[in-house]
Amino acid sequence: MGDIWVLVTPFKNWVYINDPQALMSLFWRGTDFPRPVFINEILNVFGPNISTAEGERWKTQRKIATHCFNEHNNNIVSQVVQWLSTWLASWYVQTKG
């Protein structure tokens, strides 16, 4: 299979895109390519969120979520990942005896 291919089923045609440039084009032209929100509908159990919203509601969710993604929080996540990697490696060595 190539970078872009279509899975044809009796109910829907699914377009799969594995090309980063093509995906960026889709994201930048979001209104031309509406997302299949129905797929993520199960996430609405937690209330409206960036994964399931469209249009103005999506803009609001994105504005809220943007505050969480900054250099300070990225550094915290990086430190936690390093700590967990060390901890898991030592735990693995201990279990192997």
C-alpha positions as CSV (number, residue, x, y, z in Angstrom):
1,M,0.0,0.0,0.0
2,G,1.1,3.5,-0.7
3,D,1.1,6.7,1.3
4,I,-2.6,7.4,0.5
5,W,-5.1,4.7,-0.1
6,V,-8.9,4.0,0.1
7,L,-10.6,1.1,1.9
8,V,-13.9,0.6,0.2
9,T,-16.7,-1.1,2.2
10,P,-20.4,-1.5,1.6
11,F,-21.2,1.3,4.1
12,K,-18.3,3.8,3.8
13,N,-15.1,4.6,2.0
14,W,-12.2,5.2,4.3
15,V,-9.2,7.2,3.1
16,Y,-6.0,6.5,4.9
17,I,-3.2,9.0,4.6
18,N,0.4,8.2,5.7
19,D,2.1,11.2,4.1
20,P,3.0,14.0,6.6
21,Q,2.7,16.8,4.0
22,A,-0.7,15.6,2.8
23,L,-1.9,15.4,6.5
24,M,-0.7,18.9,7.2
25,S,-2.6,20.1,4.1
26,L,-5.7,18.5,5.5
27,F,-5.2,20.0,8.9
28,W,-4.6,23.5,7.5
29,R,-7.7,23.2,5.3
30,G,-9.9,21.7,8.0
31,T,-13.2,23.3,6.8
32,D,-12.7,21.6,3.3
33,F,-12.2,18.2,5.0
34,P,-14.6,17.8,7.9
35,R,-13.5,15.2,10.5
36,P,-15.6,12.1,11.1
37,V,-16.6,13.2,14.6
38,F,-19.0,10.2,15.0
39,I,-15.9,8.0,15.4
40,N,-14.8,9.8,18.5
41,E,-18.4,10.2,19.9
42,I,-17.5,7.8,22.8
43,L,-15.1,10.5,24.1
44,N,-18.1,12.8,24.8
45,V,-18.8,10.8,27.9
46,F,-16.3,13.2,29.5
47,G,-18.1,16.3,28.1
48,P,-17.2,18.5,25.1
49,N,-13.5,18.2,24.2
50,I,-11.1,19.0,21.4
51,S,-11.3,15.5,19.9
52,T,-15.0,15.7,19.2
53,A,-15.8,19.4,18.7
54,E,-16.2,21.2,15.4
55,G,-16.2,24.8,14.4
56,E,-16.5,27.4,17.1
57,R,-16.7,24.8,19.8
58,W,-13.4,23.3,18.6
59,K,-11.8,26.8,18.7
60,T,-12.9,27.2,22.3
61,Q,-11.6,23.8,23.3
62,R,-8.3,24.5,21.5
63,K,-7.9,27.8,23.3
64,I,-8.5,26.1,26.7
65,A,-6.1,23.2,25.9
66,T,-3.3,25.5,24.6
67,H,-2.5,26.7,28.1
68,C,-1.5,23.2,29.1
69,F,1.1,22.8,26.3
70,N,4.0,25.0,27.1
71,E,7.8,24.7,27.7
72,H,7.4,24.4,31.5
73,N,5.0,21.5,31.2
74,N,7.0,19.8,28.4
75,N,10.0,19.9,30.7
76,I,8.0,18.3,33.5
77,V,6.8,15.5,31.2
78,S,10.4,14.9,30.0
79,Q,11.7,14.6,33.6
80,V,8.9,12.2,34.5
81,V,9.6,10.1,31.5
82,Q,13.3,9.9,32.4
83,W,12.5,9.1,36.0
84,L,10.1,6.3,35.0
85,S,12.5,4.9,32.5
86,T,15.2,4.6,35.1
87,W,12.7,3.2,37.7
88,L,11.3,0.6,35.2
89,A,14.8,-0.4,34.1
90,S,15.9,-1.0,37.7
91,W,12.7,-2.9,38.4
92,Y,13.3,-5.1,35.4
93,V,16.8,-5.9,36.5
94,Q,15.5,-6.8,40.0
95,T,12.9,-9.2,38.6
96,K,15.5,-11.0,36.5
97,G,17.5,-11.6,39.7
